[in-house]
């Protein structure tokens, strides 16, 4: 079968490898669509495991069922979660599924930028979900990123009428904007370094848009009825973005730390202001099984205009071009690879 093998962001090669052989209680899935995630182009994160086949936002159909699998059958349309929790450790039992050791070590084989994947037994057991007929394969690639967004907004307890400031208007920021709008948020402000991304932020639900260089507390107050934002969602992995978040969150408000910083990047927290103003800093990573089920329902019911967010549909041989588009973050939003083409 063909795979797009990642060596670095500028070196992704179309290669031939054997179709994975499945064992008992495993599945073989033909990948019909796989989204390129912003984390796929975080070279500092990916390069240490290269060469490898990336891709975790997949949808496809089952083509082979291993002995002992009773829940699924050949021909079913599915979404497969790459990381799955154990559901029994202290973290899972306390609702912290995304810090479970099992979740951080599980994956399917090889990755979504391939014609086929082998789904291990544990992923079959708790990470394989039949796609409702209302969900197209290309919409199925949004299940994983939307689950991450839903988990973040669930943890911060986003309430109707609350003001929201989203820093970074790539696909994660756009999903946060669209979901916050669908959930009844009040005024939504979005920022980005690219004007093209800001136009998209406005298209998908932002009331006000700002270039990152123009963000300062008085401007947020001007756009938000005299107040800073109740909730600031950081979807840009930079120190400047986190500094802006701490400057623009209202007293008693929350900063949702959605985007990571590189491991060696640190900055000084203005602790007195953070303490004195009662600010909550809340990190979030990944999505739990509950969030995946909720994401499937949101997509099934067409609450979000996901198809309109897809800007590029590429064959497997153009995966490298897709990485370039996502890394440059200019004239694209959601880039999807279709491995069967």
MOSULQUI-V226297 format. One record per residue. N is the residue number from 0. PSI is psi in whole degrees, -180 to 180 (* if undefined). OMEGA is omega in radians with two decimals (NA if undefined). NEAR is the number of other ideal C-beta (glycine too) atoms within 8 Angstrom. Layout:
[[N/PSI/OMEGA/NEAR] [N/PSI/OMEGA/NEAR]]
//
This chain:
[[0/163/3.12/9] [1/142/3.04/11] [2/156/2.99/15] [3/104/-3.04/18] [4/124/-3.12/11] [5/125/2.99/14] [6/-42/2.94/8] [7/179/-3.04/8] [8/-23/-3.12/9] [9/9/-3.13/7] [10/87/3.11/8] [11/117/-2.95/11] [12/136/3.02/8] [13/118/-3.06/9] [14/161/3.07/8] [15/130/3.06/5] [16/161/3.12/7] [17/147/2.99/5] [18/132/-3.12/7] [19/141/3.05/10] [20/131/-3.11/6] [21/154/3.08/10] [22/-171/3.09/7] [23/142/3.08/7] [24/20/3.10/10] [25/168/3.12/13] [26/151/2.92/15] [27/125/-3.08/15] [28/130/3.01/15] [29/122/-3.09/11] [30/122/3.13/16] [31/-26/3.12/10] [32/144/3.09/15] [33/123/3.13/15] [34/149/3.00/14] [35/117/-3.12/15] [36/152/3.05/9] [37/-32/3.12/10] [38/-23/3.11/7] [39/-30/-3.10/12] [40/8/3.02/11] [41/89/-2.98/10] [42/-37/3.13/8] [43/-27/-3.10/7] [44/-36/-3.00/8] [45/-32/-2.93/13] [46/-29/-3.07/8] [47/-16/3.13/5] [48/7/3.14/5] [49/152/-0.05/9] [50/145/3.11/5] [51/164/3.06/9] [52/117/3.13/12] [53/-174/3.09/11] [54/117/-3.12/16] [55/0/3.13/12] [56/78/-2.93/13] [57/156/2.88/17] [58/150/-3.09/17] [59/-160/-3.14/14] [60/147/-3.12/10] [61/129/3.12/15] [62/-14/3.10/8] [63/139/-3.11/8] [64/127/3.14/9] [65/160/3.11/11] [66/134/3.10/5] [67/-8/3.09/6] [68/119/-3.09/11] [69/-19/-3.01/3] [70/-22/-3.05/5] [71/158/3.14/11] [72/160/3.13/6] [73/137/3.11/7] [74/-13/-3.14/5] [75/141/3.08/9] [76/131/-3.01/9] [77/156/2.81/14] [78/138/3.12/13] [79/125/3.07/15] [80/132/-3.11/13] [81/-38/3.13/13] [82/128/3.14/11] [83/143/-3.12/13] [84/166/3.11/15] [85/-27/-3.13/9] [86/5/-3.10/7] [87/-14/-3.10/5] [88/173/-3.11/10] [89/-33/-3.13/5] [90/-50/3.14/11] [91/-43/-3.10/13] [92/-19/3.08/7] [93/13/3.05/6] [94/9/-3.12/6] [95/57/-3.04/8] [96/-33/-3.00/13] [97/-1/2.99/12] [98/10/3.09/8] [99/137/3.13/13] [100/-38/3.13/8] [101/-44/3.14/11] [102/-37/-3.07/14] [103/-4/-3.13/8] [104/-6/-3.13/6] [105/157/3.08/12] [106/163/2.98/9] [107/174/-2.96/14] [108/122/0.02/7] [109/-54/3.13/10] [110/173/-3.00/13] [111/-19/3.10/16] [112/60/-3.09/14] [113/159/-3.13/17] [114/-30/-3.13/11] [115/152/2.99/12] [116/146/2.99/16] [117/130/-3.13/12] [118/112/-3.13/14] [119/164/-3.05/10] [120/-44/-3.08/9] [121/-34/3.09/10] [122/-31/3.04/16] [123/-43/-3.05/14] [124/-42/-3.02/9] [125/12/-3.12/9] [126/10/-3.14/15] [127/127/-3.03/14] [128/127/3.10/12] [129/131/3.13/8] [130/127/3.01/12] [131/152/-3.11/7] [132/-26/-3.12/4] [133/-13/-3.08/6] [134/120/3.06/11] [135/159/3.10/6] [136/-42/-3.11/11] [137/-26/3.04/11] [138/-28/-3.14/11] [139/-24/3.14/15] [140/-14/3.12/15] [141/-9/-3.05/16] [142/-50/-3.10/15] [143/-51/3.13/17] [144/-36/3.12/13] [145/-37/3.08/14] [146/-39/3.10/15] [147/-43/3.13/15] [148/-45/-3.12/13] [149/-39/3.11/14] [150/-45/3.13/14] [151/-46/-3.11/13] [152/-28/3.04/13] [153/-43/-3.11/8] [154/-35/-3.13/9] [155/-4/3.11/11] [156/52/3.11/5] [157/127/-3.08/10] [158/149/3.06/5] [159/137/3.11/7] [160/-15/3.14/6] [161/144/3.07/10] [162/144/-3.06/14] [163/133/3.04/18] [164/116/-3.13/16] [165/118/3.13/18] [166/111/-3.08/15] [167/111/-3.03/13] [168/41/2.91/17] [169/-164/-3.05/13] [170/-37/3.11/10] [171/-45/3.11/14] [172/-41/3.13/18] [173/-41/3.09/14] [174/-39/3.08/14] [175/-44/3.14/16] [176/-50/-3.09/17] [177/-40/-3.14/12] [178/-40/3.09/14] [179/-41/3.10/14] [180/-45/-3.14/10] [181/-25/-3.11/10] [182/3/3.06/9] [183/21/3.09/5] [184/159/3.08/13] [185/-131/-3.11/9] [186/133/3.13/11] [187/124/3.11/16] [188/140/3.14/17] [189/147/3.06/16] [190/159/3.07/16] [191/166/3.08/16] [192/-12/-3.09/6] [193/129/3.11/9] [194/-35/-3.14/7] [195/-38/3.11/8] [196/-34/3.13/14] [197/-36/3.08/16] [198/-39/3.09/9] [199/-40/3.10/11] [200/-42/3.13/17] [201/-40/3.14/9] [202/-35/-3.04/7] [203/16/2.93/13] [204/-8/-3.14/11] [205/137/3.08/14] [206/-35/-3.10/7] [207/147/3.12/10] [208/147/-3.11/12] [209/135/2.91/12] [210/144/-3.08/10] [211/-36/-3.11/13] [212/-17/-3.10/5] [213/2/-3.11/8] [214/123/2.97/12] [215/162/-3.01/8] [216/-43/-3.09/8] [217/-33/3.11/6] [218/-40/3.09/10] [219/-43/3.09/14] [220/-41/3.13/11] [221/-39/-3.10/6] [222/-10/-2.99/10] [223/35/3.03/13] [224/28/3.10/5] [225/0/-3.10/4] [226/157/2.95/9] [227/-180/-3.04/11] [228/138/3.06/15] [229/-37/-3.13/11] [230/127/3.03/15] [231/126/-3.13/15] [232/118/-3.08/14] [233/111/3.14/14] [234/24/3.08/13] [235/125/-3.04/12] [236/68/3.12/8] [237/153/3.10/7] [238/-41/-3.13/8] [239/-36/3.12/7] [240/-42/-3.14/14] [241/-33/3.05/13] [242/-43/3.10/9] [243/-39/-3.14/12] [244/-45/-3.12/13] [245/-24/3.13/13] [246/-20/-2.98/8] [247/4/3.11/13] [248/138/-3.11/16] [249/157/3.05/9] [250/134/-3.09/7] [251/4/-3.08/6] [252/-176/-3.04/13] [253/140/2.97/12] [254/117/3.08/16] [255/115/-3.09/14] [256/88/-3.04/10] [257/-38/-3.12/12] [258/140/3.12/12] [259/160/2.92/7] [260/156/3.04/10] [261/148/-3.01/7] [262/-34/-3.08/5] [263/1/3.13/4] [264/126/3.11/7] [265/158/3.05/4] [266/161/-3.09/7] [267/125/3.08/3] [268/125/3.07/6] [269/82/-2.87/7] [270/-40/-3.09/6] [271/-45/3.13/6] [272/-42/3.10/9] [273/-45/-3.13/11] [274/-48/-3.05/7] [275/-33/-3.09/6] [276/3/3.06/9] [277/42/-3.10/7] [278/140/3.04/13] [279/125/3.01/8] [280/121/-3.04/8] [281/111/3.07/10] [282/153/3.06/5] [283/141/3.14/12] [284/129/3.02/7] [285/-171/3.11/11] [286/145/3.10/11] [287/165/3.11/12] [288/-39/3.10/12] [289/-41/-3.12/6] [290/-35/3.09/13] [291/-44/3.10/15] [292/-41/3.11/9] [293/-41/3.13/10] [294/-42/3.11/15] [295/-41/-3.13/14] [296/-40/3.10/8] [297/-43/-3.14/13] [298/-42/3.14/16] [299/-38/-3.09/9] [300/2/3.08/7] [301/43/3.10/6] [302/-21/-3.12/6] [303/146/3.13/12] [304/67/-2.99/7] [305/-41/-3.11/9] [306/-33/3.13/8] [307/-18/3.12/7] [308/-15/-3.12/13] [309/118/-3.13/11] [310/-23/-3.10/8] [311/134/3.00/10] [312/115/-2.97/6] [313/146/2.99/12] [314/165/-3.06/7] [315/-36/-3.11/17] [316/-13/3.12/7] [317/21/3.12/9] [318/-40/3.12/14] [319/-41/3.08/11] [320/-39/3.09/8] [321/-41/3.09/13] [322/-41/3.12/14] [323/-43/3.12/10] [324/-47/-3.09/13] [325/-40/-3.14/13] [326/-41/-3.12/8] [327/-24/3.04/6] [328/47/-3.14/8] [329/-97/-3.03/7] [330/54/3.06/5] [331/161/3.02/10] [332/-77/3.09/11] [333/122/3.13/12] [334/126/-3.10/13] [335/135/3.04/14] [336/135/3.12/18] [337/95/-2.96/11] [338/-18/-3.14/14] [339/0/-3.12/8] [340/*/NA/5]]
//
